[in-house]
């Protein structure tokens, strides 16, 4: 241990706000004051900076932060014990609220008789200067020094440090923890950062007043998924925190199908003297912001990151007057605040209009806002940097302030914080200030509980010891870990097992107006304790996008959406977020945007013309109502009447020679069979049912077999009759009706047997054919056994060919006694029709198939009727003089 530090009296680094009077407990808040130049102070006359804020009491509290109050170039900073670090430059005025929230909370606690009724808080506020060496130096100064710097020595009993509020950044928290963990001094951080960067073990003295930033990763993913953004740009500070954020987010992006169009690492503090580095950053900056596909940017870092981007934008605008940036959507994490420094007041944050920011959850505190409104400037020595804040914020100067004036007019002291734009100062309590507020109260409640226990202990030990043990920082830990209270906003505050205050993040929409004013609107909430998938609640209708989007939801994709009717095919040479849109193949559809594949409709549906939905198919069958059905039915009826007319003529003239020739009974049977053939075609019209499907083909086959058998019998009868006329012919015994009837019966019976076998083994049945036509379901009869169908049809063809051959051979017999020529022509027409029927039938479906079969039935039947009976009817009706025995003999001679 050091016994004395000889140069400690020359140290220029002093608390910015400090209570010098007696106190038993010290509570410290440290803020970094960053300078452009480090000014040396005379060794013979060191410049102390401590200033009293208000009357102290028994307990003093304080802390440290790493958030910048001032911007600086780090390379100009060099810590030396004889340097005055009060050379102020560019103040980030918005963070002055953190100091004031700390002061307000201490004041509120001291005025509350319910908490620590017999003690009054005092406090110190220190600065870390955002520098590790300064953080260590100031921590030692805070812990061990009274008026001299003697590490590990308590130079005075007037200060007893019990807790530290500080560590807005993880690096500062770690530096402080390295120094104070050994002494078990509680440190309450108020920034949100990855827990992996600080020691969270039970031996650590860290407490976290804000939730760690890990839930923000899920919030960002869900936010991108909610709006369908998949092509994202990322700006991240080149720090350990930034690298941790990048590693976690890249993995989540890959798992959720989101791609990074670019990753731009930014130095934590930009060095303006390094023109090469600055030029590279500027080039990358322009390249990224002119990318029209990437409309969503995620920014991770600190508020200075946004300040530097704003500076780069201003430089670009100065170099390109009149040229505006393409509209973008910014998504920022909780460590970033939308702010301008004092010298940036003339700049505009319009570039960030419509940004979505994750901020530590906070509740409105009207008393705090009134406290801020009541603050006026003064030249007293109780606030070490208020005048500097005033000059920066209001662009004015105080006479004889000892500082280089930035303003052009003198400060009146009557300016109010409520008149400042939100980019410079915010009256509404921010998330960081809210965490400080809760942190001070947590310490106060813990001290209250500890002092109450000590009071009870004094009563118990009054007769045994003179006084109770001295207060030590480590005694506060059990009370802090178990503290639970409701703050003035009505929210419960307590620590979980990780020493973290359970809470979430507010989702804020930043609206920047052309007059440079800013309005922040809460549009959602991120609750880490919600069920998976429901952590983020967002009200999309409250969001106002950048004016360049015309309030239309921005799109950020590698390529346009694949609309319904298309599917996305990934390209091997591009990122997996980039793909080509391919139209769905024939018969398939897609109903969603960016579908991975097209799908088939249900069997009773078909894709629309643009293949974006399915439509119900219509049922098709050859009905009596449609023109084709009416035509075929009319034709069948017409020929039926014709057949009946012919039958009537033959019945009326049955005793004439022509009617008697070639077996009158066969003529009647043939006409009746033809009549039934015409009528059987009607079975093929109308909606197919079980009965019609079952009987229409067998009925047609048997009836046609009877008709063709009659024709065959007529022809054979003629041949047998002429052969029997030869002397000594043995064919005479076959002459007569028995031969004809046996031919008709046997041929028809064989066809009937085939039909019975067909119906018993695999009968026809109605079915819906959904595959042949895209938009139509064909209601048709399935023939069951195709083999049996063609057997029946083939047998019918066999009879027709046999009749044709016999008739052809008998064509030269005398016309007066037979009709062989007419039968030859009729069979030629019959065979031509049915030979053409087979390929036509096989090549058609639906109505056409049925129409082809009906046409074949009608045309072949009409051929038989016309070729065989028209000449006879012509003679019977129009030339009756030829219908006589005398005429027949005359013609024969």
Buried (B, 14 or more C-beta within 10 A) or exposed (E): EEEEBEEBEBBBBBBBBBBBEBBBBBBBBBBBBBBBEBEEBEEEEBEBBBBBBBEBBBBBBBBBBBBBBBBBBBEBBEBEBEBBBBBBBBBBBBBBBBBBBBBBBBBBBBEEEEBBEEBBBBBBBBBBBBBBEBBBBBBBBBBBBBEBBBBEBBBEEBBBBBBBBBBBBBBBBBBBBBBBBEBBBBBBBBBBBBBEBBBBEEEBBBBBBBBBBBBBBBBBBBBBBEBBBBBBBBBBBEBBBBEBBBEBBBEBBEEEEBBBBBBBBBBBBBEEEBEEEBEEBBEBBBEBBEBEBBBBBBBBBBBBBBBBBBBBBBEBBEEEEEEEBEBBBBBBBBBBBBBBBBBBBEBBBBBBBBBBBBBBBBEEBEEBBEBBEEBEBEEEEEBBBBBBBBBBBBBBBBEEBEBEBBBEEEBEEEBBBEEBBBBBBBBBBBBBBBBBBBBBBBBBBBBBBBBEBEEEEEEEEEEEEEEBEEBEBEBBBEBBBEBEBEBBBEBEBEBEEBBBBBBBBBBBBBBBBEEBEBEBEBBBBBBBEBEEEEBBBBEEEEBBBBBBBEEEEBBBBBBEBBBBBBBBEEEEEEBEBBBEBEBBEEEBBBEEEBBEEBEBBEEEBBBBEEBBBBBEBEEBBBBEEEEBBEEBBEBBBEBBEBBBBBBEBBEEBEEBBBBEBBBBEBBBBBBBBBBBBBBBBBBBBBEBEEEBBBBBBBBBBBBBBBBBBBBBBBBBBBBBBBBBEEEEBEBBEBBBEEBBBEBBEEBBEBBBEBBEBBBEEBBBBBBBBBEBBEEBBBBBBBBBBEEBBEBBBEBBBEBBBBBBBBBBEBBEBEBBBBBBBBBBBBBBBBBEBBEBBBEBBEEBBBBBBBBBBBBBBBBBBBBBBBBBBEBBBEBBEEEEEBBEEEBBEEEEE
